[in-house]
């Protein structure tokens, strides 16, 4: 029986169109999911749309549309982006699904309540709608603003809410994270969470009044006047999408998640709130969190007000899906922040894709055609050594380093061709050289190994190369036409 691997991305708010940061995370998730499929595992990949946020309600009001119509429109846009990026998700779970998500989240609430971890009290605090969370004054910048959303005034909110006894789980969380029972990658993010846990944890509000939510969101069980706090229900999308509360058999088959992929801005919700809810409910914890950084644009933070938000749809239309996938996976450090600039995009495209991989495939296919070599007779039955080489990097979610290794093999083949000069060799020697290039030798990574190992990262390109070298070879249009 194949090993199972359940992977999720963060669940984006659908209050605006997706940007290049969303594309990065979706592609990272897809590359990791496809890698696990390539090594023979049975994979389930989930994402979805976070639809019960106050910011969605406010954005819908501003647009003059009913909330459901508004979130439908943007959820569709995110699903379109997944298709455009050639990202294969198995489940797109929506937060407004009453049939699956509402019943699932209400079950989670009831389990936490049954354990004595939910209580009601009056509360006054500073609320950031952008983060959908209350902050202590000590957590804000010198202007009294949220670090994630500078320039936006926080709302002072007073109301009676339900609270969750987060403070009860402080020691348990420290133990789980320190021991890597809940593994956090990279280590820097793990240390940040442990540092946060050195301060006393405060209980958190997990509901909002109907008045503030405009009666939108998951109703609190047994209280018609309150809706669940968005993070309580949104985190549960990872479970509601696979049957928690409505299909026990499917849920038991796939939970716990092997990895949640998230951005650094929501690390606390995933590393502290989410495991606490699950412990309270008596449910298994996810195994790992992979926390990536942010994309800046030409050195500046992406912002609508600056007008530097990159539209991934436009980039794909202009340069092709695999070129966009390559830039985001190779140029943006998997464990840190990275910059997006069109100038650098073109440089990397021409150097690595047009002059690198594309030129290599064109050279080899032309030489094979000239030497009339029948590639269908070539047998490639050795284990893929390149796939084995990238394994340690993929286990640590260092996709950028995996691609660096693959491109090292591309450069190695180019050097081998220049050294052997098959165009000057006798026919039998040239055929031997070209055979080594296509299927490899003890000291040489083959073109077919490179193509197969590229499957998770550049699936379209990988498929083209594998197809081209499995039948009668003819020169074809360049994989990556050079950008002038």
N, C-alpha and C positions, 0 to 999 in steps of 0.2 A: 504494500500500500504506500502511495506517495506521501511524503511529508507535506503537511499543510502549512501555508504561510498567509496570514491575514494582515494586510497593510492598509493604512488610511492616510489621507492628507487632512489638514485642517479644513474646517467647514466654513467657507467664506460667507460674510454678510452679503446679501443681495440688495444693497441700497444704491449701487452704482455699477457701471460696466467694469468687467475685469481688466486688470492692467498686467504689465510684464512680470510683476512680483507673483501674481497668481500663476502665471504661465510657468515660472521657475519651479514652484512647488509641485504643480501637476506633472511636469516633465520628470522631476526627480523621483516622484512616486512611481511613474510609469517605468522609468529605467530600472528601479529596484525590483518592481513587480516582474518585469520581463526577464530580468537576470535570474530571479528565482524560478521562473518557468523554464528558462534555458537549462538550468542545472537539474531539472526533472521534478520540481515541486509543484503541488497543486495550489494555485494562488487565488486569493479573493482580494480585490482592490476596491475600496469604497471611498467615495467623497460625497458631497451633497451641498445643500444650501441652508444657511443659518437664517431662518425667516422670522423669528419671533423677537427680534431686537427692537428696542425703542427707536434706534436710528432708522430702521426700516419704516416704522410708523411715521416718523417725522418727515422722512424723504417722500413718502407717499402723499402725505398732506401737502407738502410743498409742490408736488407735481399735480395735485388736484385729482388723484386717482384713488379708488378703493385699494386698501392694503393688499388684498389677495391678488388683484390684477397687477399691481405694481411688482410684487415679489415674483409672480409668474413670469413677467416680462424679463426680469434680470436673471432668474434661475435658468430660463431658456438660453439666455446669452452665455452663461457659464457652461451649459451643456454643449452649445455650439463651439465654444473655445476648445473644450476637450476633444471634440471630433477634429477640429482644425489642427490641433497639435499632435494628432495621431496618438492620443492617450486612450488606452483601453481600460475603462473602468467597468467593473461588474455591477456595481450598485451606486446609484445617485439618489441618496436619501434626502427627502425634503422635510424641513422642520414644520411645515404646515399640514403634513399628512395626519389627519385625525385617525385614520384607520390603523396606522402602524406607529407613528412617532408619539402621538398624544397618549395612547394607551401604555406604551413602553415607558414614557417619562413619568406618568402617574404611578406606575408600578415601582419605579426607582424611588420616588418620593415616599410612597407608602412603606417601603422596606426601611428607609432611613428613619422615618417617623416611628415605626414599630420598635426600632432599636433605641428610641428615646433621644434622638439627636436633632429633632425639630421642635422649636418653641417660638412663641409669638412675643414681640415687644415693640414699643415705640422707639423710633430712631430718627436722628437728624445727622446728616452727613453731606460731604461734597461728592457729587456724582459726575463722572466723565462719561458722556453719552458715546463718545468715540470708542472708548474701551469697554463701555457697558459695565463699569464698576465704581464702587465708592473708594475714595482715597483718604488717607490721613494727611493732615497738613505737612507732616515731615516727609511725605513721599513726593511732594510737588517741587517744582523749580522755584527760583527766587521771585518769580512773578506770581507764584501761587497757581501755576498751570501744570497740567499733566505732561510728563516727559515725552510721551508718545504723540501728544496733540498740542504742541505749543501754540499759543495764540487763540486758543478756544477757552472761553470762560467756563468754569465748572458750575453746575447747578447745585444750589443748596436745597436739599430735599428733607422734608419732615413727614413721616408717615408711620403707620403700624404695619410691620412686615413679619413674615416668618423668618427665623434665623436657623442656621445649621451650626452645630457644635464643632467647629473646625479645631478649636483650641484643644479639644480632647485627644486629637490625633497627632499632636506635634512630635512627641517622642517616637511614635511608630513611623512617621514619615521620615524623620532623620535616619532611623535605622534602615528603612527600605532603600533610601537613596544612597546612603554611605556604603551599604553592602552590595550595591548594584542588583539587588532583587528587582528594583525598578531602575533599569540601566538608563542613564542619560548620556547621550553622545552629542557633542564632544565634551570632554572633561571640564572645560571652562564653564559650560552651562550647568553642569552638575555642581560645580563649586559655588556658582551664583545662587543656586537653589538652597544649598546647605548654609550659605551665608545669610540668606533671607530667613531661614529657619532658626537662626540664633536669637532673633527677636521673638518675644512672646506672640504666638498666633492669636488673632482675634476671631471670634465667631463671625460668620458672614450672613448678610441678608440674602435669602433665596426666593423672595417673592416681591411683587410690585402690585400696587393697587390698580383696579380696573380703570380708575380715573386717569392714572399716568400712562397706562398701556393702551388706553382707548379700547379696553376689553379684547385686545389682540394677544394671542399666545396660548400656551397650555394652561387650562384651568387648574388651580390648586385643588386636590381632592378634598371634598368636604367643606369648601369655602368658596362660594360663588362670587365673592368680592375681590378675590386676588388671582393673579396669574403668576406662573413660575418665572423666576429670574432667568434671563436668557442663557446664562452660562450653565445653569443646572440642567436645562433641557438640551442645549446645543451639544454639550459634551456627550450626552446620551445618544446622539445620532450614531456614534460608533457602535452602539449596541442595538438601537432600534432598527437600524438598517439590516441587521442580520437575525432579527427575529425575537429579541428580548421582549417578553410580555405578550407576544402573539404567535411565535413559532419556536417552541422550546427545543425541538430537535435540531433545527438549523443553528440556533444560538449556541447550543452545546457543541456542535460540530466545529464552529469557527472561533468562538471566544475562548481565551483572551486574545487580543490583538498582538501580533508579533512586534509591530512597530507603528507608532503614530508619528507622522512627519508634520512638523509645525514650525512657524517662525518664532524668532526669539521674543517678540513682543507679547506672546501668549503663553510663555513657558510656565509662569506661575499657576495659571488655571489648570494646565495639564499635569504639572509635577506635584502640585499641592492640593488643589480643590478636588480634581477628578479622582485621584487615588483615595482621598478621604471619603468621598461619597460612596465609592465602591466598597471600601472596608466596612463602612457603616451598614451598607446593604448586604454584606456577607457575600460579595461577588469577587471573582478573581481579578487581579490587576493586569493591565497591559505589561508586556515584557520590556519594551524599550521605547524611549522617546528620542527621535533624531531631530535636533533643533538647528535649523539653518539661520543664516543672517538675512540682511536686507540688501536690496539693490538700490544703489544711488544712480543718478543719471548725470553724466558729465561732472561727477564729483559732488552733486547737490542731492539732497533728499527729494524723492518724488513728491510732488505736490500739485494739486489742481490750481492753486492760486499762482504758483510760479509758471504753470503751463508746461511742465516737463514730463507729464505722464506718458509713458510709451504704450501705444496700442499694439498688442501682440498680433491682432488680425492683420494690421497694415504691414508689419514686419514679415509675416509669413507670405502675404500676397507679393511682396517685393522680392524676397530672397529665397523662399521655399522653406518648408517645414523643418527639414533636417538641418539646414543651416542655422535656423533659430535654436533648435534643440542643442546643436553642437556648441554654439556660443554660450548658452546659459549653463550647460553642464560642464564645460571646460574652463571658461573664463571666470565664472563666478565661483569662488572657493566654496566647496561644499560645507565647510565648517565655519565660514565667516561671511563678512559683508563683501560685496563686489560691485564694480561699476559697469554701467551700460553706456556705451557711446557708439554712435553709428560709424564714426571714423575707425574705432578699434574693431568693430564688427567686420568692416570691409577688409581691414588688414588681416584679421584672423581667417576670414573666409578665403581670401586669395592665397595666403601662405599654407594653411593646413588642408583646406578642402579642394580648391581649384588646382594649386601647384603641387599639393601633397597627395592625398588619396585619389582625387580625380585624375591627375596626371599619371599616377602609377597604374591605375586600371587601364587607361587609354594606351600607355606604352606596352603593357603586357599583352593586351588583346591584339594590338597591331602586330607585334612580333609573332604571336601565335598564328595569326592569320597568314602572315608572310611565310612562316615555316610549315604551314599546313599541318599543324599539330592537332590531333583529335583529342580534345580534353575529356570527352565522354568515356575514354578508355582509362583515364587516370583515376586511381583509387586512393581515397584519403581516409585510411582506416586507423590512423594513430590518434591517441587522445589529444584534445585541443590544449596544448601547453600554454597558449596565451590566456585562455579562459581560466586555467589554474593559477596563472600569475596574478590576474586581477582580483582573485577571490579575497585575499586579505584586505584589500582596499574596499571592496564592496561590503564586507562584514562590518567595516567601520563607517560605511556610507561616504567614503571619499571617492565620489564619482569622478571628480576632476583628476585625481591621481590615476584612476583606472584608465581614463582616456589618454593621459600622458604616456602610459605604458603602451597602449595600442598604437599611438602615433610614433613611438619609438620603433615599433615593428615595421610601420610603413616606411620610415626613414631607412631602416635596415635593409628592406627589400630593394629600395632605390639604389642604395650603395652596392648591393650585390649585383644588380643589373649593370651598373657602371663599371664594376670590376671585371665581370665576366664578358661583357660586350657580345651578347649572343648574335648580334647583327654581323659580327666578323668571324664567328665560329663556323666550323664545318657543320653540315646539316645535323649529323647525329649528336654532336656536342651541344649545338644550339637547342635541340629538342630536350636533351638531358637538363640543361640550364633552365629552360622554360618549365619543364616538369617540376623541378625543385621549387621554382617560384610559385607555381600553382598549388602543389600539394605538400611542399616543405621537405626538409631533411633534418638530420639530427641537430644541426647547428643553425637552421634557418626557419623562422616562422613563416608559414605559407600565406598566400593571399586568401585562400579559403578559410584558414583559421582567423585571419583578421576580419573577414566578412562575417563569419559566424559570431565572433566575439562582439561585433558592432551591433548585433540584433537588438539589445536592450536600449541602445543609445540613439542610433540612426536606423530605425527599422526599415524605412523605405529604401535607403541606400544599400543596406545589407542585403535585402531581398533582390535588388537589381543586380548586384555583383554575383550573388550565388546563382541566380538564374543565368546570367551571362556566361558563367564558367561551368555550366552543366550541360551545355549544348554546343552546336557548331559555333565557333567564335567568329564574330565579325565586328569590326570597329563600329562603335555606336556613338550617339551624341554624347558630349561630355557630361559626366555626372554633375559637375559644378562649373558652369560657364564662368570664366573669369570676370570679375567686376572691374570695369575701367575706372 
